[in-house]
Amino acid sequence: GNVGDNKIAKQEVDVETRQKFANNNKMSDLCELNSVGIIERDHNNDVLWTWSYPSVSAEQRNFFIVKSGLGGDSPLPIKFVYGRWKQVWYYIQIVDLTDEYLSLSKIVQFALVLTSKDFNPEKYSVLCRIFSGRFKKTANAADILESYLSVATRDTCDSNENITFRLSDYSKQQTFAACCIKDIIHTFGIESILLYTAVLLKKRIVVYFPPHSLNNLLDYTRSIPAFAWHRQNWDIVFPFVHLTEAEISSLQSCSHYVAGFTEAAVEGRTDLFDLFVNAPASKITVAPHSKESLAMGKLHKDIAVLMMEKADDDNLSDIDVIKEIANKTKDLLNNLKSLAVSDEDGKLYLTLETLKERKMPPATENFLFSLAASEGFVKL
């Protein structure tokens, strides 16, 4: 329900503040925020969802309480986590309280939850810190609301540290480029080509790290889509998934994804992946049902060697390496386009016959035809 009729809302939000904003401002086009909420844990270890704006469903509340780690036996090893569930991105900031925060004296910990339409951990970690910083000082949710509405209507808000937050300082491009592609290539060596191929062919990739390495899990999952840089699609990422019915069914509604897990049992769930990435063991396994579609040929080997050379070059940054890989992909796609013919609508398409005439090795032919299909050059 809304703030006003929220049965468990401890704080009534200053109605005047809301009216004032609503009358003077319309929502900004830049702002992709959906909602903000607060979860509190008290001295008795009771965990409550205490406030939200504009509204958060009961199902979402229960889900975010689990994700925050506040309600469970095992607290999260990091204070900022993010993920995606049912087409919504969420960002959670965990705040531990010490005795000096008397206004919040009944609470030992709280979590600030933001949901949005877009992927941008850099932007939302800063917003989470600003919002939770204000709440920590005053224990008044109206302060969060004021900042939230300021961002939603003016693209900007002030923080306690005299820093002005501006939405325009954060771009999709920067966030997509913030990845550890060199580290990933170093970890898996020649096998990194499997990641490249699986992303290009829109396969289902599952990444495993143990719970204490949650930070690495977030870094790896958000980096893998960069292997298909030309698509600029980060909505395939589910960085932090639990093996629960609610999350698995949400995941299975997607045809392809990069999903991160901290439960070792996921390795046995071959129904969830085409490629299993066991990061601590530096090992990548192809699921039996995907062996054929992910078979490697000479073309793959050449790309793998290129990737390793670039990753080993100390003069190249992660984004440089991404661009080198992207150029290689561009060459591949241009080759495919040159073999394609136009249909009556002028749309390019490729037939298996055209590829067969080239007399390529089966693995290469198979890969190129699958890539053409993934890029929409094949008539289905």
Salt bridges, closest charged atoms under 4 A:
GLU32 OE2 - LYS172 NZ 3.82
GLU40 OE1 - LYS10 NZ 2.96
GLU59 OE2 - LYS86 NZ 2.86
ASP96 OD2 - LYS79 NZ 2.72
ASP118 OD2 - LYS123 NZ 2.80
GLU122 OE2 - ARG222 NH1 2.90
ASP143 OD1 - ARG134 NH2 3.75
GLU146 OE1 - ARG134 NH2 3.88
ASP235 OD1 - ARG84 NE 3.87
GLU247 OE2 - LYS67 NZ 2.73
GLU247 OE2 - HIS242 ND1 3.63
ASP271 OD1 - ARG269 NE 3.01
ASP274 OD2 - ARG204 NE 3.33
ASP274 OD1 - HIS289 NE2 3.22
ASP302 OD2 - LYS298 NZ 2.89
ASP312 OD1 - HIS186 NE2 3.05
GLU324 OE1 - LYS310 NZ 3.89
ASP343 OD2 - LYS379 NZ 3.52
GLU365 OE2 - LYS356 NZ 2.84
GLU375 OE2 - HIS230 NE2 2.71
GLU375 OE2 - ARG231 NH2 2.90
